[in-house]
């Protein structure tokens, strides 16, 4: 292995079949490694698949195989190097074989031009754009349409987390127990990451500790799964003390099993039988500290939950009715709350923009009022650690007199999202609560489709941005919460 100054960095002796390459210090996730691998082929064969795989995965400047003549003199030289993203399927080019004596190219000029071409082919970005570039990966045996819907949701999650999505990969196959996807496909993903300058791979599933370990050994790219992306979104959007504590608690619960992964950098060698090396000791310390921190956070979250229950008790003593707004994330819950109650709760076109319950007063005629509470949105496969950490938040739903289920009528998979919300409500043991289904964003839909949804689910159609559409919704809420008064009104009429 030779560096760009022509100095020999390593000499490797293999057998007749293979070479065992040492660990290579990388120069950056989106750059070539700065080394050339030059090796001999005793049978004078061209570059093999293993040679090209090493070229791609280790990001060599180039790989060269020198044939050996029967008299021991140098034969033909076979050379291959990586190329930027292009229309061909192969990420490398194999040059025609040539004699060693005919090499006259200036290697430094060649490699400098090659890296400039890599940089030019990558999508341009502003100097102020500090987002991490990511490749999204979905692997399953689901039908193509469902796989694409799941990938679209992962794309929204990644966008909400502040990632720059440069590529997406969908592979239909059973999950690989080690690398999630097939080894060849994973190699192609790593090559694409280098070509597009991606720093991380985001998987549309929850990785097991063994998969996380195998992937970390296979690549030096950052590895994230679906739960980690959701936790990152929660961490970015948490502003209150309670929200920050709940997010940290969920993160620690998720990361605790991963702390048991044995890192290669932590030695386990020590003297004596049954002794523990510094790696084992460090892992035990990390696990113990994490468990202690989890216990402390659980106590603080429970204490804040008691305060929240006291505030709810005050509303109960005053016999004030409460409405809890639930629904799939980004269905327009906060926007509807703002326009119903003339409030200014933060509402963004991002997933999980609202984390902590926000309560506002809604006034009806004859000086009657109710409390409307906006809650965290639901999503497919909501991480169990999040549900456990946010249990005090979900307690607001148990105290509500009525659930207001907000559905994005413009979504192409609204039926699946409705079922996800209903499943979550059943999981939280709230299925005995009365519920009103509201189809939002009707201004973005075909009126006939909206009418069909309303008939199918016995719902009410509104546009959260247009208060003139709230009439039927307000009448329904008043009839549900004040049925006696409505009966008297009907009798007088």
ROTIPA-759717 format. One record per residue (C-alpha): x, y, z. Coordinates in steps of 0.1 Angstrom, whole numbers, plus 5000, padded with zeros to 4 digits. Example, Ala and Ser with C-alpha at 12.3 -4.5 7.8 and 13.67 -1.06 7.14 Angstrom:
BEGIN
512349555078513749895071
END
This chain:
BEGIN
500050005000501550334988500450684998500250984976503851084982505050754969505950615003505350255011502850245041502449865044503849545029501349255031502248895024499248675016498848315004498048194969494348284973493948604993495448895013494449015047494449395047495149585078492849865092493050175071492950535085490150705066490551065053486851145055483550965047483251135013486851115002489250854989491550705015494850835000496350494994497050274964496849894967499349734943499549354945500749054924498648794906500748484901498448334875498448664856494648694859492849034857491349214887489048994907485649064923487449084957489849344943486949564931485049514964488149624984488449924961484950034967484549955005487950085015487950374990491450314977492850574953493250284929493849904929496449754906497149384900500549314885500948984866504048774872505748614842507048254845510648394847509648624876509648944856506649194857503849124833500749324824499349574849495549584855494249904871490850014884489650324902486350464915484350704894481750964904477950904903477050824867474550644845476350314846475650064874479250004883480950264905484450194891486250184858488749914848491450044825492949844797495949634808499349784801503049734806504649874837507250044815504450244796503150414827503750784823500850954839501351194869499451024897499051334918497451524889495251224881493951174917493451554922491351574891489351264902488451404936487551734920485151544897483651364927483051694944481551854913479051564908477751594943474651804947475652164956474852314990475152645007478052705030475552775058473852435053475252225081472751935078474051585077473551405044471751075047470650775027467350625036467050245035463950025036464149645036461049425039458749185020455849425020454049504987455749784968452950044975453249985013457049995012456850324994454450465019456750365047459650515030457750845024457050855062460650795070461551075046459251315065460751195098464351255085463251595072461751685105465051575122466951815100468651565077469451635040468251325021470451254991469350904982466750634990467050254987464150004988464949634988462349364989463749065007463648915042465749105068469348985070470148905107473549085104473449365079469649415074470049415036472049185014475849215015476049314979473349574983475049715014478249744995476449944967474850164994478250255008479650334974476650554967477250725001480750814990479650934956476951164971478851265001476451105026477551085063474950845076472550555067469050575081467150245083463350215083463149975112464449935147467949775147468749505172472049545192473649265171472749445138474049775151477349605160477649435126476849755107479349955128482049695119481149695082481250075077482350395095479250585084476850685111473950435116470550545127467250355129463650475129463450505167466650705169465350955143462050995163463951045195466151305178463051495167461651485202464951605216464951905191461352005199461451955237461352305253459852255287461652085316459151795316459551745279463351735281463251495310460851265292462951265260466251195279464550915298463350755265466850795250468550625279466050335279466650285242470450305244470950085275470849755256473349895230475849975257476549595260478049595225481649515228483649785211486949675195488649975210488049845245490549575254489349275274492849135281493949115317496048895339494548615360491748375354488348535354489648885355487949165337489849395313489349775311486749725283484449525305484949755335484150065313480949895300479849805335480350165346478450295316475550065323475450135360475450515354472750485328470550275351471050535379470250815356467050635344465950585380466550955388464651075357461750845365461350995399461451355385458951275357456651115383456951425405456051655375453151415368451751465403451751845397449951795364447351575382446751845407446052095380443651845364441951795397441252165399439552155366437551845377436452015409435252315389433252065367434952195336434651955306437851865288438451765252441651595242442851635206444451315192445551205158448451105135451351345137451251645113447451605108446851965118445951935155447752245167446452455138442852345146443452425183444752775175441752865153439152715177440452895207442053205193445453095206448953095192450352745199453352675177452252485146454752375119454752155089456951905107456351575125456051595163456051975164454051945196455351735225453951855257450151895263448852245256445452345271443352635260439752745267436952715242433952925249430452825238427253055238425553105272428953155289429852795288433452685283435552375280439252295281440852175248444151995252446551925223448651615228451651455211450951295177450850925170452750735144453250375131455350165154455550445181458650335202457650175234460350365253458650685242455150565253456650475287458550795291455551005281453050825303452351135324451551315292449151055280447351075314445751385300443851155276442450945305440951255322439251385290435451375286435751355248438451265223438751465191440351245164441951465137442551305104444451445074441851395047444451475020446751185029446750895004446950645033444450805056442750465063446050315076446750625097443250605112443850245122447250335137445650595159442850365169445350085178447350335199444150445217443450075224446950025237446550325260443150165272441150465260438850285236435950335260436150715256433550885233435251015202434451255173436351205140437251525122438551525086440951815083442551985052439451945030440652245010443352014996440951734987438351634961434851714976433551374966436351194983435751395015432051315014432850945011435250955041432651145062429950885054432350595060433550705094430550925105432851215107432851595102434751775075436652095083439552305072441652415102442652735083438952835076436852905107433652925086433852535083433652495121429852525125429052145124432052075146430952315173427352195172428651835176430851925206428152115223425651835219428151575232429251785263425951955272423251705261420651835286420852185274420552075238417351885247415852185263416752395232415052145210411852145232411652525231411952515194
END
